[in-house]
Structure formats: C-alpha cells, structure tokens
Amino acid sequence: MIKSQHAFTLIEALITLSIITILIVISLPMLQDFLHHTNDEILQEQLLRAIDLAKFEAHARGIPLVFCASKDNKTCGDDWADDQIVFMNENEDGIVKNREQILAVIQAQPLHGSVHWRSFPRYRHYVLFSPTGLTYSDNGTFWHCHAQSPMWAIVINKSGRTRVVYPDRNGAINDSHGQPLPCDDAHQHVFTRPVPVTPFSPAEVNVNVLHR
C-alpha cells in the first residue's frame, strides 16, 4: 500500500516565513527594552556596592577614602562610564600617589546612555569619605540617563547612606530643590559615553578588592 506524503507548497512556506518575520520584528523592541532594564539595574547595583565598600573601609581603617571613576585604574577621571577605583587618601585631594593606596578596582560594564555625578555644596569629581564613614559633602547624586531621560538616581547623604529614586509619573527625577535632573550634554559636570547594548549577568558585576 502506497502511503500518501504531504509537503509544503511554496505559498505555505512563504506564509510561514512571513509570520515568523513579523513575530521577530514585534519581539525585538521588547527584547531590547528587557536588556536595557537588566543592564540599568546591574549598573545601579555596582555603584551601590562600591559606595558601601568605600564607606565601610574608611570607617574600618580610620582614614579618608576616595571612590572615583578611572580610565587607567590608577588616577581619578571624570567619566563614570569608565572603571572605578577605591583608594586610601590621607591628603583628601583625590590623587593616587602610589598603587599601594588602591584597595579595589571596579570593572566597568557595557553601558547604554550616560552616568552623571554631582555633589553639594562643593563639587568634586570623586566621592570622599571621612574616617568616620561620613561624606565631605552635604549630599551627592549619581543618575543614569538613556535617550535623554533619567532611568534612576542614587542619592548619598552626609552620613553616607544611599537611597534609589526612580522617575515620577512625568518621567522626571527631581533634586532636593525640586529641579529635574538633566540629561543634556550641555549641563555642567555631565559625562557621557554612549556604548552599544550588550547583555550581561549579575555574576559579571566585578568589584575586585585588593587586600592591603
């Protein structure tokens, strides 16, 4: 007995491919949004961990400590999309005079958008902790922007405590004076470096502590 065989016709194959293409096109923006959100959260966690580490080490060692961005892992820079370092700084000047001062190197992760920092009343391009774990500023704020919109902010008060703030219903994050945190490049002390989106996992959040 001869069994009948069924094969796809050209039209059926084209319809199937068209449906698959449509589904891919629809799902791509959702996948990109998911990757952006995941990377945003991991960047936030990395900053929080680094701040906590610097505060703890300053109090434990009884000396001033600095947390700052660093392109070469040995000097402070002003682009928070670079790596970051935590180091002992008895002169409280944000300068690494020898590598023995460095306690930790935080490796930067791929970033979409920009990271911003400012402190009040005196601006420094680094965060300075006193031997008691307090900051030398009344307050400071990190905030992350994407597509000219703030995604979240980390506020550090004088005691070194942090809190995370997310956009309100209008998509804005306001500072202590009720003014929106800006995401434009023209704003003073805004440092940007757009980078293609690359997915990574929480296990890749690297804070390398150098035991001294």
N, C-alpha and C positions, 0 to 999 in steps of 0.2 A: 504494500500500500504506500503510495507516494504522499508524504506529508507536505502540506502547503506551507510556504515560507512568506513572511511579511517583511518588507523593507521600507524604510522611509523614502518618500518621494522627495524630489528637490524642493518642492514648495513647503513640505512639512519640515524639512531641515532648516530652511530659511526662516520659517516662523519661529522655530525653537531657538535659533541663534539670535533672532531679534528680541525675543522675550528675555533671554539671558543678558543681552547687552543692556536692555532697559533696566533690569534689576541691578546690574553693576553700576550703571550711571546714577541710579537713585541711592544706592547704598554708599557710594564713595564719600559724599559730603558728611554723612553720618559717621563713617569710619574716621575721617579726618578730624571731626569735632571730638570724637572719643579720644583719639591720640593726643590732641591738643590739651584736653582736660586732664588726661593722665600725666602728661609732661608738666603741666602747670602745678599739679598737686605735688609731684615729686620735687620740683624746684623749690616749692614752698617748704616742704619738709626738710630739704637740705639746708636751707637758710636757718630754719628754726633750730636744727641740731647744732649747727655751727655756732650760733649765738649762745645757746645753752652751754656748749663746750667752753667757749671763751669766758663766760661768766663764772662757771664752776672753777676753771683753772686759775683765774685771777684771785678768787677767794681762797682756794686751797693753797696756792703758793704765796699769797700775801704780797703780790707785785702787780703793777699795771699790765694789762694785756690788750693787744690790738687785734681786731678782726677786720680784714680788708680784702679787696679784690687784688689779684696779682697775675700779670701776664707771664712772668718768668719764675713764679714761685719763690721769689726772694726779695722783691720790692713791691710796695703798695702802688696800685694804679687806681684809675677812676672808672673802669668799665666792669660792672658787676656781672657781665656775661662771661668774663674770664674766670680762671680758677680763683680760689680764695685761700688765704693763709691766716693762721692764728699764731701770734708770737709774743714773747715777753718784751716789754718796752718800758724800762725803768725811767727813761728820759721823757716819756709821754709825748713823743714827737712823731710817731708813726713811721719811724725809719728803722730798717733792719741793718745793723752794723756787722753782724756775723751770723752765719747759718745756725749756730747753737741756740739762738733766740727762738727759732721756729719750733713750735710744738705740734702743729698739724697743717696738712695741705688738703684742701677740699677740691677735688677734681670737678671742673665744670661739665655740665651735661648739655647735649644739643638743645638749643633754645629757639623758639619762635617768638618774635616780639622783642621786648626790651625789659631791663631791670633798672629801676631808679632808686636813688637813696638821697635823703636829706635829713639834717638834724637841726635842732633849735635849742638855744639861741645862736650858737656858733656852728657854722658849717665846717665839717671835716669830711674828707672823702673816705674815712675809715671810722669804725666804731671803737671807742676807747673805754675800757672797763677799769675801774679803780681796784685797789687791793681788797676792798670790801665787796666787790661784785657789782657795785653801782656804776652807772654810766656817767661820763663827764658832761653830758648834755641833759637838758630837761626832758627831751623826748626826741625820738628819731623814727623815721618811717621808710621801709622798703616797699615798693609797689611794682607789680608786674603788669605790663600792657601788651595788648595784641590788637592789631588793626585799629590803633588809636583809641582803644578802650581799656580801662583798668580791669584786670581779672581778679586781683586780690591785693591786699596790703597787709604788711606786718608792722605793727606799731610797738616800739620799745619805749617804756617809760624810764624815769630816772633810776628806779630800783632794779632795772634790768629785766623786768617782767615783759613778756610779749603777749600780744593778742592779735588774732587774724580778723580782718574786716573784708567783707565782700560787697560788691556793688548793690546799691539800693534799687528800688523799682524803676528809677530813671537811668540805671546803668552807670551811676557815678559813685565814687568813694570820696567823701568829704574829709578834709583835715580838721584839726581842732578849732580852726577859725570858721568852719562851715564852707570853705572853698574847695571845689573839686580838685582832686589830684590830677595834674595834667599829664598827657601822654604825647604832647607835641615835642618835636626835636628842638624847637626854639627856646624851650623853658630852661632856665639855668639849672645846672647840676643834673641834667638828664643825659643818660648814657645809653646808646642803643647799638645793637649789632644783630640785625636780622639773620637768622640761620634756618635752613630747611628743616622741616619737621622730621624727626626720626624717633620711632618708638623705643622706649627703654623701660626696664622693670625696676621696682623698688630696690632690688638687690644690687643695682648698679649705682646707687647713691653712695659715693665714695667719700668718706671722711678718714683720711689717713693720719692717725695720731702718732707722732714721733715721741717716744718716751725719753724724757730728759732727767 
